[in-house]
Amino acid sequence: MTREEIFAKVAKIVEKHFDVPAEKINDQLNIKKDLNADSISVMEFVLDLEDEFGTEVSDEDAEKIETVGAAVDYIYDKLKK
């Protein structure tokens, strides 16, 4: 799966989960600051990522994912292994 394909899927999750228009979603979008996500919203987002991509994200790694781009890169790296 290419990074672009992963970004498209992550963007759909962000759009649905945080009710953000697709055109506003980019790599620099900060999940906590720009989307006003609290810790519960972030964990739900991570669970959606896990379900979508069939991978597991540790709590430690989830805390490091601050932007949409970081989420995409994390999934991309996990899927390459």
Backbone torsions as a table, in degrees:
resi	resn	phi	psi	omega
1	MET	NA	133.3	-179.2
2	THR	-79.5	163.7	178.2
3	ARG	-62.0	-36.7	179.9
4	GLU	-64.1	-39.9	178.1
5	GLU	-66.3	-40.3	177.6
6	ILE	-64.7	-44.6	179.3
7	PHE	-57.3	-43.3	-178.9
8	ALA	-60.5	-41.7	180.0
9	LYS	-70.5	-42.0	178.2
10	VAL	-63.6	-41.1	179.2
11	ALA	-60.8	-39.5	177.8
12	LYS	-64.3	-38.5	177.6
13	ILE	-64.9	-45.0	179.2
14	VAL	-61.6	-45.3	-179.3
15	GLU	-58.0	-46.4	-178.0
16	LYS	-72.8	-47.3	-173.1
17	HIS	-70.6	-39.0	-175.7
18	PHE	-108.7	4.2	178.5
19	ASP	54.2	53.3	-178.8
20	VAL	-112.8	134.4	176.5
21	PRO	-61.1	139.4	-176.2
22	ALA	-55.0	-37.2	-177.0
23	GLU	-68.5	-14.0	179.2
24	LYS	-92.8	-5.2	-176.1
25	ILE	-90.5	124.4	177.2
26	ASN	-146.4	175.1	-176.8
27	ASP	-59.8	-31.8	-175.3
28	GLN	-84.2	-7.5	-177.5
29	LEU	-61.1	118.8	-178.4
30	ASN	-86.3	124.4	-173.6
31	ILE	-64.4	-43.5	-178.1
32	LYS	-79.8	-47.2	-174.5
33	LYS	-77.3	-50.4	-175.1
34	ASP	-77.5	-30.1	-177.3
35	LEU	-104.2	2.0	-179.8
36	ASN	52.7	39.7	-177.8
37	ALA	-82.0	131.6	173.2
38	ASP	-88.9	179.1	-174.9
39	SER	-62.5	-33.4	178.9
40	ILE	-68.1	-44.1	177.9
41	SER	-61.1	-39.9	179.4
42	VAL	-64.1	-44.3	-179.6
43	MET	-65.4	-38.6	176.5
44	GLU	-63.9	-39.4	176.8
45	PHE	-61.3	-45.5	179.4
46	VAL	-62.9	-40.5	177.3
47	LEU	-62.1	-39.6	176.2
48	ASP	-62.7	-39.8	177.1
49	LEU	-62.3	-45.3	179.8
50	GLU	-59.1	-45.1	179.8
51	ASP	-64.1	-44.1	-176.4
52	GLU	-65.7	-40.6	-172.8
53	PHE	-105.8	-0.4	177.3
54	GLY	62.1	36.6	-179.6
55	THR	-131.3	164.4	-180.0
56	GLU	-109.3	139.1	178.5
57	VAL	-117.6	118.3	179.7
58	SER	-67.6	157.2	178.2
59	ASP	-59.6	-39.0	179.6
60	GLU	-62.3	-44.5	178.9
61	ASP	-68.5	-37.5	-179.2
62	ALA	-60.4	-36.7	179.2
63	GLU	-65.8	-25.7	-178.4
64	LYS	-83.5	-15.6	-178.2
65	ILE	-83.2	100.8	-176.0
66	GLU	-104.9	-24.2	-177.5
67	THR	-125.3	165.5	176.0
68	VAL	-60.6	-42.5	178.9
69	GLY	-60.3	-39.4	178.1
70	ALA	-64.6	-38.4	177.4
71	ALA	-64.1	-44.4	179.9
72	VAL	-63.0	-46.5	-179.7
73	ASP	-62.9	-40.6	179.7
74	TYR	-61.5	-49.0	180.0
75	ILE	-63.4	-43.3	179.7
76	TYR	-57.3	-46.6	179.7
77	ASP	-65.7	-39.5	179.3
78	LYS	-64.4	-39.1	-176.9
79	LEU	-75.6	-22.1	179.1
80	LYS	-73.6	-24.2	-175.0
81	LYS	-75.4	NA	NA
